[in-house]
Amino acid sequence: MLNNFQDPGMSRQILQKLIPLAEKVARHLGRPAVLMEVCGTHTMAISRSGLKNMLAGYLELKSGPGCPVCVTDQKDIDKIIILARQPDVVVATFGDMVRVPGTNSSLERERANNAQVGIFYSPAEAVTFAARHPQKEVVFLGVGFETTIPAIALSVTAAKNQGLENYSIFSVHKLVPPVMKVLLGDPELRIDGLILPGHVCTITGRKTFDFIAAEFNIAAVIAGFELVDIVEAIYLLLKQVLNGRAETVNGYTRLVQEEGNIKAKNIMSEYFEPVDALWRGFGMVPQSGLGLRKVYSFYDAAIRFPVEAPESLPPKGCACGDVLKGKITPQGCPLFAKVCTPLQPVGPCMVSSEGACAAYYYE
């Protein structure tokens, strides 16, 4: 079935309809339509596709806060770095986090200075490592949106069932709907439609994002990650804009359901509860993060290893926060492709594989 969505012929057929539609919408609005892809994976796919050039003059595509590494606040990065310096602590993390600059260091630099920082591909792998190294305190860095949270929650069960006392989670998880409300409530942001992340919506369900139309009168389409998915989502959004409609449409029906993945949502709810959370570029967003419930506090690294970071300062000149809010494109940052490159990144938007700056750099 997936082969159908990878068929370049299908993409060409939709593009043949999309380009004249984009022209028509631009004439209708008196300007190019502005769409935002919320997800960093969409940003990367769009950058590789050449869609921006094909639709230039008729459509503007902006990136949003859909890169979990990028939106992790500077203060949280600094706390993680301090945590890595603790004796007998092994910080277990996904690869992208290692190179993200803190105020004065990074996990990569700390590892070069003999800190124990391990790159793991799943929380289950980190639990296995903890079982094999009972003398080490293994702290898994919980970074990600709704998509990754259920697996991290289940790692607590795995550790508990094995009687492990040396495994914990440092949770900087983020929830997409609360930050979208903050983003769309910004009077300086002008967008006509949203491409919503298919993997997040697989967990949350379509109905979770009805507020976009109901509260902000903006069109939204849930999209998968093949080129056909993205092109079709843009087409469906432009049709809504042309017809003056605003609703959240499920363009990823092969995986996304109205109510989402009930089992996964129940797992998240069992282990985690919403908490206020800091976001890079947005500051404190109420009830937008997840913390472990009190019953699982033994596995909460923030409680077991409390650390306080001194004043945290974002990288000088870095405009990653404005990129995440859709206020500028990466080229609008004075450091982009000059001081800040993938080999020598200044900010997380250039570090992460889902970061907008990294995507734009390789276009």
N, C-alpha and C positions, 0 to 999 in steps of 0.2 A: 504493500500500500504506500509506503514512504516514497518509493521510486516515482510515483505519480507527482509528488510534491517537489521532487528534485529534477523534474523534466524541464530543461531550458525552453522547450517548445511552448509549454504552458505559460512560462514567464513572458515570452515574446507576445503571445496572444493577448495577455492582460495588458502588457505595455502598449500595444497598438491601440487599446481603448483608453489607457491611462493618460497618455501624453495629450491627446486632444481634450480630455476632460480637465486636466490641469490647466491648459490654456483657457478653457471656458470659465473655470472657477476664478482664475486670476483676473479675467475681464470683469467678471461679476463683482469681485471684491475691489477692483481697482488697484490691486497689488498682488504679489505672490501669496498664496496660502502658506500658513506657517503651521507645521506639524512637529510634535515632539515625540521622539522615541524614548520611553521611560527607561528601558533596559539597556545595559551596556552591551549585552550580546547582540541586540538589534543594531546598536551603533557600529559594532565591528562588521556585522554582515552588510549593512548599508554602505560602509566605507569601501568594502571590497567589491561591491556590485557595480559601481559607476552610476547609480541612480541619481545622485546629486547633479552630475554633469548633464545627464539626459533631460532632467527636469528644470535645469537652471533657468531662471527668469520667470518661471511659473510656480515653483514650489520651493519653500525653504524648510529644511529639516534641522531641528535642534536636538541636542542631547539633554537628558534629564538626570535625576538622582538615582539611577539604576545600577550603580557600581558599588557593591557593598564595601569593598576595600577603600574606595575613594571617599565615601561618606563617613567612614570611621573618623571620629573627631580627633584632633591633635592631642587633646588631653588624654584620651584613651590610649592612643599610640604611645605616649610618654609613660603611662602607667604600665603598659605591657613591657616596655623596654626595662623599666625598673624591676619588674617582676622577674625578667630573665636573668637579672644579676643575683637573685636570691640563691643561697647555697642549696644544692641538691634539687633544684627545680629544673625540670625540662619543659620548655615551652613548645608545645606541639601545635603546629600551624599549617594552613594551606600555603602554597608557595608564594603567592602574590604579596602576602603580608611582610615577608622577610626584608624586602628592599624599601618599604615605605619609610620615608624620613620622619623621625620625630624632631623635637626641638633641637636636641643636641646629638642624637645618635640614631641608630636603626637596629633592628634585630640582626641584620647582616653584619654590622660592625661589632655588635655584642658577641656574636658567634666567633668572629675573628679574634676577639679578646677572651676566648675560651668559655663564653656562656654556652649553656646547653640549649640549643634551638634546633628542633627537628622538624623537617617537612614531612607531613603525612597527607595521604590522599583521602582519608576518611576518618571519622572519629572512632570507628570500630578498630582500625589499625592502631590508633593511639591507645585504646583500651588493652589490646594485645601486648603492646610495648610495656604498658604499666604492669601487666601481669608478669612479664618476663624480667622486670627490673624493680622489684619491690622496694629497693633502697632509694629509688628516685621518686620525687613528687612530680607527676606528669600533669601539666595544666594544658588542657586543650583550649585553644583560642576560638571561641564561638563567634565567627564572623559570617554574616549572610542574611538573606531575607527569608521569607516563609518557605522557600524551596529546600533549604538545607537544615532548617530547625528540627524537623521530626527525627532525622537520623542522629543529630546531636543529642536530642532528648533520650533516644533509645540507648545511647552509649552509657547513660546513667544507670539504666536497668541492667545493662551488661556488667558494668562495674559492681553494682550491688549484688547481683546474682553470683559473681565470682568472689565476693567478699573482699574486694580491693579497697584499701584505705588510702591509696596513693594516687587517686585519679580525681580530677576536678575540672570544672569548666569556668573560664573567664568569659562571661557573656557580654558581647557588644552587638547582639542581634538587633536587627531593625525590621520594622513593619512598614510596608509600602503605603497603605491607605492613609495613615495619619500625616505623613510628610506630603502626600499629594494634596491634601486639604490646605496645608500651609502654602505649598507652591502655587496652587490655583487661586488662593486668596491674595496673592501679591498683585497689587494694581499695576505694577510696572511690567508684568509678564503679559505678552500678547501672543496667544496661540489659538489656532482654530480647531485643533484636534489632537488626540493622543493615541499613540500606538502603545498598547499595554502589554506587559511581559507575559507570555504564554505560560512559562514554567511557574511563576508566582500564582497566576490565576488557576492553574491546575490544582493548587492547594486551596486557595481562597474561594474559588468559584466566581462565576460572572457577576452574580447579584451584589457581591461585596463592593463593586465599583459603580453601582447605579448612582451613587451620590455625585459623580462627575457631571452627569447631565442634569440631575435634579437640583443640585445646589449651585452649579456654575454654568449650566447651559452650554456645555462643551461636548462635542462628539468624541467618542472613544471606540476603538476596535481592539480586541484581544488578538494577538498575532503569534503564530509559530515562528520558527527561525530559518526555514528554507526561504529562498528568494521568492518563490511563488507566494508563500504566506505573507511576506512583507509587501510585495507589490499589490496583492489583493487587499490587504489592510489599508494601504494608501488610497486605493481606488474606492473602497467603501467609505472611508473618511471624507474624501472629496465629494462623493455623492451626497453625503449628509450636509456638508457645508453648502453645496450648491442649492439644495432643497430647503435650507433653513431648519434642518432637524438636528436634534441632539439626543443621542441615546448610546448606551454601551452595548456594542454588538460583539457577539462571540464569533470571531473568525478562525478559531482553533478548536472546532467542535470535535475533532478526533481525540482530544485529550481533556478539554475543559468542559465541566458540567456547571449547571446553574448554582448548585450548593457547594461545589468543589469536592475535595477528598475528605469526607467526613472522618474517616479513621485517622488520617494524618492530623486533622484539626483537633481531634480529641486527644491525640498524643501530645501535641503542643500545649493544649490547655491543661493537661494533667501535670506536666512538669514545669511549665513557665506561666508567668503572669505579666500583663503589660506594666511597664514602668516608664517614667519620663527618661528621655535619652537625648544626648548631645549628637548633633549631626554636623559634619563639616559644611560650612556655608549657610546653615540654617539656625545654628545655635540649639537651644533646648526645645524639643518638640514633645509636648505632653503625650504620654501613653504610646510612644512610638517605638519603644524598645521592649525587650523581654528579659526578665530576671527569673532565676530559679525560685520556685515556691519554697516557703519555709520548711516544709516537710523534707525537702531535698537540699537544705542549706549546707549539709556536710560536704556536698559536692560543689559548692559555690566557692571558687577560688578568690573572689573578692572578699569573702568573709574569712577564709582560711589564711590568706596571705594579703592582708590589707596593706596597700601602698598608697602614698600620696605623691603626686607629681608637683614639682614647683611650677612657677608660671609657665604655661605652655604657649608658645608663639608659632603661628603658621610660617612656613618658609617665606622669606622676604621676597616680595614681588610676585609670588605665586597667586594666580587667579582661579585656582581649582574650584573654590567655593562658588564663584560667579558662573563658571562653566556648568556646575551641577544644578544651578538654579535656572539655567537656560538664558541667562542675561547676556552672555557672550559665547561665541564659538571659541575653540582653542586658539585659533589664530589671533583672537583679540587679547590674549595674554602676552605681555611684553617679553616673557621668557621663552615662549614657545619656539621650538626648533632652533633656538640660539643657545641660551644657557641651559635650557631644559630639553633633554633628549632621552630616548629609551636607555641609552648606555649610561647617562648621567642624569637621572631624573631628579627634579627639584621637588615635585609634588606627586601625590598618589595618582592623579589623573593620567600621569605619564608612566607610572609604574605598572598599574594593573593591566592585565590582558583585556579587561572590560572597560578600561578608562577611555574617555573621549579623546584626550590628548594623544594617547598612543594610537588610537584608531585614525585620527586625522593626520598624524605624522606619517603613516605608511600609505596614505592615499596616493 
